[in-house]
Amino acid sequence: MGSTSDPPFFYMYQCFFRDLGVCLPFTQFECDFLNFVNSDPCQLHPNSWGFFRAFQVLCSTLGIGLSLPVFLHFYRLKLGIPPYGWASLSGSKAGRLFSLYSQSYKNFKQEFFRVGLKDVDPLKDEVFHFGGLPKFPFNWRQAPARFNGLGNLQLTASFVVRSAARSVSCLARIFYRSTVCCCRICSTCSISLLNVASLSILVV
C-alpha cells in the first residue's frame, strides 16, 4: 500500500482478470483464502490462482458448496526466495485436485493493474474493508502462512449424500460465461495498467 495519506490500493497482474475470470470485489471465499495464506493477491503465482479458480468453477458447476478446508487439504504452499518471494500452490501428500495449468505465464510480471478506491473513506467502504480494516492483505508479506494440506479430512455422510445428489442433478448444466468483467462495481474501483519497472519494490 501507499502511505497513510494515500487512498488504499493493491496491485494485480493482468492475466488475473483476462485469463482466470476473477472479478472485483473479491468474494468472502476469496478473502478467506488470502487471509489464511497471509498473502497479497499478486504475491500468489498465477498458476496457483488457476487451481483456486478451477475449484470454484467445479463447485459452482456441480452445485457443491465452497469449502476452504477441502481445497486446502489437497495443496501446500511453497515460498520463493525471502523476504518477498512468490508464493505458489503445489499438491499436498493427499495429491492435488487438478493438473498443472497448460498455459505458461512467463511474461506475467510485465503488466500489472493498480486497483484502488476513489474518494472513499475506508471506515465507510464495504468493498475492500470491513469495520475500517482491509478484508485481505493489500501489500506483499514477508511471511506467508506455509501449510501442507490440512491433515485427515473427514466428510460427514450427509455432506457426501447431498454433494452426490447435487452433482447428478447438475451434470447437464453447462457452465458458460460469455463475457468477464474485471470489476463487479466498476464505479467504485480505479484500475490502471502499469509497467513492471515501476513496481521494482514489489517484484523480486
N, C-alpha and C positions, 0 to 999 in steps of 0.2 A: 504494500500500500504506500501511498504518499504520506506527506506529513499530516499532522493532526488538523491543519487548516484546509487540506485538500479534500474534495469530495471522495467518498470511498470508491475504490475500483479494484479490479483484478485483471489479470491477463489470461488469454486462452488462445490456442493455436487454431488456425483457420479450418483445418480438417475436422476439428471437433464439431463444428456446425455443418460443414459442407458434406462430409462423408458419413459421419456417425449419427446425424439427425438429432443431436441434442438441442433442446430448446431452453430458453430462459423465461421465467426464473426456474431454478432447479427445483425438482420435486423434493418432498420430505425424505424419500428413499435415497435420493442422490446426496442430499445434505448429510444424512446419517452416515452414508458411506465415507464421504470426505472427512467427517469428524472422527470416524472410527480409525481411519488410516492417518489422520492428522496431516493432511496434505492439501496444498493449494491445487485447484483444478488442473492447472497447466504443469504441475510437477509430476503428475502421473502420465506415463508414456501412452501415446495414442492406442497402441495395441491393447493396453490394459483397459482403456475405456471401451475398446471394441468388445472385450469379454463381458464387461459390465452391461453394455447396451444390448448385447445378444441375449443376456439373461433376462433383461426387461422385456424385450420383444417376445421371447419364448413364453414367459409367464403371461403376457398380455394375450398372445395368440391362443394359448391353451386354457385361458381363464383361471389361472392359478395365482393366488395372492403372492406378492413380492415378499421375500424373506431374506433379510441381510445375513442372518446366521447360516442359512442354507447356501447362499452364494459364497460366503467366506470359507465355508467348510472345504471347498474344492480348490482353494487358492492359497498362495503365500505371497508375502510382499518382499521383494528384493530391492535393496537400496544401492544407488550408484555411489560414485566417489564423494566422500564427505567434503565440506559440510553441506553443500547444496546440490547433491547429485539427483538424477532422475529416479523416480520410484516406479517399479513395474511389477505386475502380477504374473505368476507362473503357477503351474499345477502343484497342489499340495500332495502329501503322501496318499491322499484319497483319490488322486487323479483329477485333472481338470475337466470341466464340463464341455469345453469347446476346443476345437483345433486352432492352431495359430491363424491369425488374420492373414489372408492371402496377399493383401496389398502392402508393399513396402513404404514406409514413411521416412525415407532417407532425408527428404528435404523439408520436413515439417517444422524445423526450427527457424526457417527463414521468414515465416509470416505469422504474426500474432495479432490478435484482437485485444484492444483495451476495452473492457466492459465496465462502465461506471454509471452512477446515478447523477442526474442533472437537477440541481436546485432542490434536493430532497434532504430533509433532516433525518439522520439515522434513527433518532428517537421516534419519529413518526413513520418511517419506512417499514413496510411489511413484505417487501420483495426480497431483499438481501439481509434484513435484520429481524431480530425478534427481541423485543424489550430493549432496543438500542444496541444489542450485541450482534455481531456477524453470525449468520446461520451456518457458515462454513469458513475455513481458513482462507483469507484473502491474499496472503503472501507465502512465499516458499518457507518451508520449515526445515530446521537443521536436523530434526529427529522425527521423521515419520514413524508411525507405530508399526514396527515389524511384527508379523504374525505368520504362522504356518498352519493353516487350517484351524478348525475350532474343536479338535478332539473328536470324540464319539458323538456324532449327530444322530439323535433318535427322533423319529417322527411318530406321532400318535396314529393309531389305527383309523380314527375318524378323519384325520387330515389326509391320509393316503386314500381313503374311500372317496372323500369329497374331491380331491385332486383328480382321481381317475375318472370320476363321473363328469367333471368339467372338461377333461381332456377329450373324452369320447364325444361329448356334445359339441365341441368346438373344432373337431378335426376338419370339417368342411369350410370353416371360416378362413377367408383369405386376408392376410394382413397386408394392407396397402396404404401407402402414403404418397399421394400424387405430388405434393409439394412439402417442403420443410422450411418453416420459418425459424430463423435463428433466435427469435425473441417472442415470447408469448405476450409481453406487454411492451410493444415497440415504443410507445410514447414515454416510457419511464427510463429506458436504457439508452446510453450513448455508446455506440460501437464504432471504433475506427481501426483501420488496418495499419500496423506498424511494422517497420523493418527490424529484424533481429538485432541489428547493430545498436539500436537504441536501448536494447534490453540486456546489455552485457552484464549488468549487475545481477540479473536473474538467471541467465543461461550459463551453465558451466560447460 
